[in-house]
Amino acid sequence: MPRVRLTWYAESIIPYRFIKNISDNEKERLIKAVERKLIDKELAKSCISKLRELHLIGEWLVELWYFEIFEDRKDDATGYNYEKPGINVWRAEWITTAVPSSVLEKDVEIVSKTRTFKKIKVDNLELRVEAYFTLSEED
């Protein structure tokens, strides 16, 4: 069985039209506020529920959820990058596990099925958050 990284991504774009006239300090404050909003257990639970609906290999999912995710044995990272539409603020949480090859082949289906959207409010700005799971094979 190949080793894979199961990653949960959440990201939001702060539009360029909003950030073009604010100071660097204000941008940093705004980015940090959005990063905090991306740590959203309800959004993650929604994605996990959608992942369960795929009825992937039962024992693999039981082991994954109970021994890795629910016991908080995951890695995480947050960051941002400047893009043409604005500042993309993101969060990723991942675990590494072994899965049957048949599960690894379903990555496109996993991404499309688990894709979830939510609106968040930061200051007077309403942003759209997109979250989903994806699989990638580890070397």
C-alpha positions in Angstrom: 0.0 0.0 0.0 1.4 3.4 -0.9 2.0 6.1 1.7 0.0 9.2 1.1 -0.6 12.6 2.6 -4.2 13.4 3.3 -4.4 17.1 3.4 -7.3 19.4 4.3 -7.0 22.9 2.7 -8.9 26.0 3.6 -8.2 29.2 1.7 -9.6 32.6 1.1 -8.7 35.6 -1.2 -8.6 39.1 0.1 -9.5 41.1 -3.0 -6.9 43.4 -4.5 -9.4 46.3 -4.7 -9.6 46.2 -0.9 -5.9 46.0 -0.1 -4.5 48.3 -2.7 -4.9 51.4 -0.5 -4.1 50.1 3.0 -0.7 50.1 4.8 1.5 47.1 5.2 0.7 46.9 8.9 -3.0 46.9 8.2 -2.5 44.2 5.5 -0.6 42.0 8.1 -3.3 42.5 10.7 -6.0 41.6 8.1 -4.0 38.5 7.0 -3.7 37.3 10.6 -7.4 37.8 11.2 -8.3 35.7 8.1 -5.8 33.0 9.2 -7.6 32.7 12.6 -10.9 32.4 10.8 -9.6 29.5 8.7 -9.2 27.4 11.9 -12.9 26.4 11.7 -13.9 23.0 13.2 -17.4 23.2 11.7 -16.0 23.7 8.2 -13.6 20.8 8.7 -16.4 18.6 10.1 -18.5 19.4 7.0 -15.6 18.3 4.7 -15.1 15.1 6.8 -18.8 14.2 6.5 -18.6 14.6 2.7 -15.5 12.4 2.7 -17.4 9.7 4.6 -20.1 9.8 1.9 -17.6 8.4 -0.6 -17.6 5.1 1.3 -13.9 4.5 0.8 -12.2 1.6 2.5 -13.9 1.4 5.9 -11.0 0.2 8.0 -8.6 2.7 6.5 -10.9 5.6 7.4 -11.6 4.3 10.9 -7.9 4.1 11.6 -7.2 7.5 10.0 -9.9 9.4 11.9 -9.6 7.9 15.3 -5.8 7.5 15.6 -4.6 10.5 13.6 -7.2 13.3 13.3 -9.2 12.9 16.5 -6.1 12.4 18.6 -4.6 15.6 17.1 -1.6 13.8 15.6 -1.6 16.0 12.5 0.7 18.6 11.1 -0.4 22.1 10.0 0.8 25.2 8.3 -0.7 28.6 7.4 0.5 31.2 5.1 -0.3 33.6 2.3 0.8 34.6 -1.1 0.2 37.5 -3.4 -1.8 36.7 -6.6 -3.3 38.8 -9.3 -6.8 38.8 -7.7 -5.4 39.7 -4.2 -3.8 37.9 -1.2 -4.5 34.2 -1.0 -4.6 33.3 2.7 -4.4 29.5 3.3 -4.3 26.8 6.0 -3.3 23.2 5.5 -3.6 20.3 7.9 -2.3 16.9 7.0 -1.5 13.4 8.1 0.5 10.6 6.5 -0.9 7.1 6.2 -0.9 4.0 4.0 -3.9 3.5 1.7 -4.9 1.0 -0.9 -3.9 2.1 -4.5 -7.6 2.2 -5.3 -8.1 5.1 -2.8 -5.1 7.0 -4.1 -6.7 6.9 -7.6 -9.8 8.7 -6.3 -8.1 12.0 -5.5 -10.0 14.0 -8.1 -13.3 12.6 -6.8 -12.2 13.3 -3.2 -11.4 16.9 -4.0 -14.7 17.5 -5.9 -16.9 15.7 -3.4 -15.4 17.4 -0.2 -15.2 20.9 -1.7 -17.1 23.1 0.8 -17.7 26.9 0.8 -18.4 29.2 3.7 -18.7 33.0 4.1 -16.7 34.7 6.8 -16.6 38.3 8.1 -13.4 40.1 9.0 -13.9 43.7 10.0 -16.4 45.0 7.4 -15.2 42.6 4.7 -17.1 39.4 3.8 -14.9 36.7 2.3 -15.5 33.3 0.8 -13.6 30.4 2.2 -13.1 27.2 0.1 -12.1 24.0 1.9 -11.5 20.4 0.7 -9.5 17.2 1.2 -6.8 16.0 -1.3 -4.5 13.0 -1.4 -0.9 13.0 -2.6 1.6 10.1 -2.7 4.6 10.5 -0.4 8.1 9.7 -1.8 
